[in-house]
Amino acid sequence: QVQLVESGGGLVQAGGSLRLSCAASGSIFKISTMGWYRQVSGRRRELVADITSGGSTKYADYVKGRFIISRDNAKNTVALQMNSLTPEDTAVYYCSYTSDYEPRDYWGQGTQVTVSS
């Protein structure tokens, strides 16, 4: 079992920045992928960015150049630095953990990010 706890969401004006953090605990495999997804009410959850334990990253096109994902394998944490935020970035952001050694994906409880115009 893996538990994910997110922090760092909130309200920010357009053009501002926020930093999301997620701490994983439990049975963490060294080889894994952690990431961030977001979901707007009534729409499907979508990938924002993810990062493997080896440091390879993947970003959604709409956040490239604005968001940066980072990971600390020793502390089992992942962070998402979000810059140049727009109202379209408003969503609930979820931390995720996946591993080929796990039969399922794990999700955090979600943290609300609201960007005002």
TIDOTOR-874869 format. One line per field, with one value per residue (C-alpha): x negated, y negated, z; residue number from 1. Coordinates in nm, 3 decimals. Layout:
BEGIN
x [X/...] $
y [Y/...] $
z [Z/...] $
seq [NUM/...] $
***
This chain:
BEGIN
x [0.000/-0.108/0.025/-0.008/0.040/0.051/0.006/-0.037/0.285/0.474/0.591/0.360/0.400/0.334/-0.036/-0.127/-0.295/-0.218/-0.419/-0.251/-0.417/-0.335/-0.484/-0.457/-0.473/-0.427/-0.570/-0.754/-0.938/-1.259/-1.155/-0.837/-0.673/-0.521/-0.322/-0.049/0.290/0.570/0.942/1.211/1.563/1.740/1.423/1.184/0.865/0.567/0.194/0.010/-0.342/-0.517/-0.870/-1.032/-1.267/-1.543/-1.451/-1.280/-0.996/-0.685/-0.466/-0.130/-0.171/0.030/-0.214/-0.546/-0.766/-0.548/-0.547/-0.842/-0.819/-1.088/-1.140/-1.345/-1.385/-1.545/-1.245/-0.981/-0.846/-0.743/-0.681/-0.521/-0.632/-0.360/-0.444/-0.255/0.075/0.391/0.758/0.757/0.522/0.798/0.864/0.819/0.465/0.389/0.059/0.006/-0.225/-0.267/-0.511/-0.541/-0.562/-0.224/0.108/0.274/0.213/0.230/0.375/0.364/0.678/0.643/0.567/0.763/0.584/0.786/0.647/0.840/0.840] $
y [0.000/-0.353/-0.673/-1.007/-1.341/-1.660/-2.019/-2.360/-2.433/-2.756/-3.074/-3.280/-3.557/-3.499/-3.521/-3.402/-3.088/-2.800/-2.501/-2.168/-1.900/-1.535/-1.297/-0.922/-0.671/-0.299/-0.030/-0.246/-0.071/-0.236/-0.197/-0.396/-0.692/-0.979/-1.252/-1.511/-1.495/-1.745/-1.731/-1.987/-1.901/-1.708/-1.628/-1.337/-1.346/-1.439/-1.413/-1.733/-1.593/-1.286/-1.181/-0.842/-0.741/-0.778/-1.140/-1.117/-1.365/-1.401/-1.711/-1.790/-2.031/-2.300/-2.324/-2.295/-2.591/-2.692/-2.396/-2.202/-1.864/-1.743/-1.446/-1.351/-0.974/-0.970/-1.147/-0.993/-1.331/-1.493/-1.861/-2.066/-2.425/-2.606/-2.943/-3.183/-3.040/-3.113/-3.067/-2.759/-2.593/-2.597/-2.237/-1.980/-1.848/-1.489/-1.330/-0.982/-0.688/-0.390/-0.104/0.207/0.397/0.272/0.409/0.068/-0.305/-0.522/-0.870/-1.150/-1.318/-1.611/-1.976/-2.265/-2.520/-2.828/-3.096/-3.422/-3.652] $
z [0.000/-0.080/0.069/-0.105/0.068/-0.135/-0.029/-0.183/-0.368/-0.330/-0.498/-0.716/-0.970/-1.336/-1.410/-1.063/-0.939/-0.709/-0.596/-0.529/-0.319/-0.265/-0.012/-0.060/0.223/0.261/0.034/-0.218/-0.499/-0.613/-0.975/-1.015/-1.179/-0.987/-1.142/-1.137/-1.301/-1.298/-1.329/-1.394/-1.286/-1.559/-1.749/-1.741/-1.537/-1.753/-1.719/-1.636/-1.590/-1.461/-1.371/-1.340/-1.062/-1.320/-1.380/-1.719/-1.748/-1.956/-1.984/-2.133/-2.424/-2.251/-1.956/-2.137/-2.056/-1.760/-1.520/-1.384/-1.215/-0.979/-0.757/-0.452/-0.450/-0.106/0.047/-0.181/-0.276/-0.601/-0.663/-0.938/-0.982/-1.173/-1.329/-1.553/-1.436/-1.630/-1.536/-1.761/-1.510/-1.249/-1.145/-0.874/-0.897/-0.800/-0.719/-0.863/-0.807/-1.037/-1.057/-1.270/-0.941/-0.828/-0.952/-0.927/-0.944/-0.633/-0.602/-0.352/-0.220/-0.457/-0.399/-0.546/-0.760/-0.854/-1.083/-1.093/-1.393] $
seq [1/2/3/4/5/6/7/8/9/10/11/12/13/14/15/16/17/18/19/20/21/22/23/24/25/26/27/28/29/30/31/32/33/34/35/36/37/38/39/40/41/42/43/44/45/46/47/48/49/50/51/52/53/54/55/56/57/58/59/60/61/62/63/64/65/66/67/68/69/70/71/72/73/74/75/76/77/78/79/80/81/82/83/84/85/86/87/88/89/90/91/92/93/94/95/96/97/98/99/100/101/102/103/104/105/106/107/108/109/110/111/112/113/114/115/116/117] $
***
